[in-house]
């Protein structure tokens, strides 16, 4: 059984728990027992036969049975879902032509969790394609094509910058603090906002 089937079984177990009828105690016990068996079977499938190791970029190093090179994330108890997602993430980076850059970016940014890793991989891809377009733009003589390349490059730079800010917010906890101050003025008027005039 694969990871996808195990996840489907977990969903089915949850549905059994939610829909278990409490009017009939025998039926309820049967449904809850079925849900427990489905969960146990799914957990057994998701639990790796050997402990999973981590490598650069926090990606999971897949077991030899996978027959492929991969890297893994720093997880307390990684399971086969973590492994499969990690392999897919690195394969996508490889197909985008940024495998090494994506791994190094995730490592340098100390990316934790799937969201931060995917974001660093996207930033690596944006950077690579941005630099390629700049080089192509430098060699271009047609002003229309050069302008299009420049516009696309600017968009990639903006995407990269937004990704860096988002990563910073995720790593800092993304909290917002609003300070409210009460000001009392005796015998005068308070003006809030911009004051302008002719």
N, C-alpha and C positions, 0 to 999 in steps of 0.2 A: 504494500500500500504506500502511495506517495504522500507528500506533504499536503497537496490540495485535497485529497480524499480525507485525510485526517482532520483538516479544518472544517470540511463539510460535516464530518461526524460530530465535531464539537458543536457546530451550529444545531444539528439535529438534537443533541443532548440538551442544549439550552431550551429548544422548543418544547421538548418533552417535559422539562421541569416547569416551564411557564404554563403549559396547557394541561398539566396534571390536574384531574378533577378532584376536588376535595369533598365532594358529596358522597362518593363511593370510596371507602377506605381501601378496599381490595384493589380497585382500579388505580387509585393514587399510588399505592405501594408498587404496583406493577410498573407504572410509568416512570416513577422515580428510580426504580431498580434498573430499567432499560436505559435511562439517562446516565446512570452511574457506569454501567457497562460500556456504553458508547464513549464516555469520557476517558475511561481507563484504557480502552483500545486505542483511542486517538493519542493519548499521552504516551503510550508505549511506542507508537509510531514516530512521534515527534522527539522522543528522547534518543540521543545518539548512543550507538553501541560503545563508543570510546569517547573520552573527553575531547572536546574541540579546542584547538589551540588558536591563538591570535597572532597576527603578524603586523607588518607596517600598515599604516592608515587605519588601524583598528578593524581590519577586515578579517573574517574567519578563514582559517586555513582548512579547506575541505578535507574530509577523510580520503584515504587512498582509493576507496571504492568509487569515489566520484570521478576519478581519472582525469582531473583537471587542476590547474593551478588557480588558487584564489587566496583571498586575504580576509581577515575577520575582525570584528569589532570587540572591544573590551566589554564583555557582558559577564555578569556573575555566573549565570548558568545558561550558556547558549544552548539552544535546541536545534533540531533539524530545520525548522522554519527560518531561524536566524542564519543558518548555514546556506540555505537555498537562496534567500534574499541577498546575502553577501556575494554569492557567486554571480547572481544575475546582475547586481550592481557593477561588479568589476568587469563582467562581459560587456555591458552597455558602454562603460568607459573605454574599453578596448575597441569596440565597434566605432565609437566616436573619434578614435585616434588619439585619446588623451589618457591612456591607461596609467603610465608612469606619473604624469603630471597630476592626475586626479588623486592618486594614492599619496603623493608627496604633499599636495595641498591639504588633504584630510589630516595627514600626520602633523604638518606644521601648524594647522589651525586647532589641533587637539579636538577634532570633531567627535562628538559623542552622540550615539543614537543614529537611526536611519535618516532622519530629517537633516541633521547637520552634515552627514556624510554625502547625501545626495546633493545638498546645496553646494558643498565644496567641489564636488565633481562637475556640477553645472558651471561653477565659476571657472574651473580649469578649462572647460570646453569653450566658454565665452571668450576667455583670454586668448586661447590658441587661434580661434577663428578671427578674432579681432586683429591680432598681429598679422595673420595671413592676408587679410583684406587691406591692411595698411600697406604692406609690401606690394600687393597687386595694384593698389591705387597709385603708388609712387612710380610704377612702370607704365601707367596708363596715359596715353596722349589725348584720347577723346574726352573733352571736358564733361560731357553728359554722363558717361560711364564713371569717370573719376568722382563726380558729385554723388552718384548713387552709391558707390563704394564707400565714400566718406560718410554719408548718412547712415549706412548700415553699420559702419565701424562705431559711430557715435552711439547708436542704439545698443550695441554690444557692450560698450564701455559703461553706459548707464545701467544695463542689466547686471554687469559685474559689480558696480558700485552698490546697487540696491541689494545684491546678494551678500556683499561684505557687511553692510549695515544690518541686514536681517540676521546674519550669523552672529554678529556682535550682540544683538538684542537677545537672541536665543541663549547665548552663553552667559549673558549677564542676568538673565531671569526676566527680562522684558516687563519691568514694573513701571508704573506711572504714579508720580506723587503730585497731588494738587495741594497747594498751600493757600489757605484762606486767611486773610488778615482783616481784622476789624479796626477801622480807623475812626476816631471821633474827633470832630473839629468843633470848637466852641466859637460861635459868632462868625463863622465863615462858610464858604461853599467848597465842596470837594469836586474835583473834575477828574473823571476816569476816562482814559483813552487819549487819543491824539488831539492836541489843540492846535488849530491853524487859523489863519486869518489873512486879510489883505493889509 
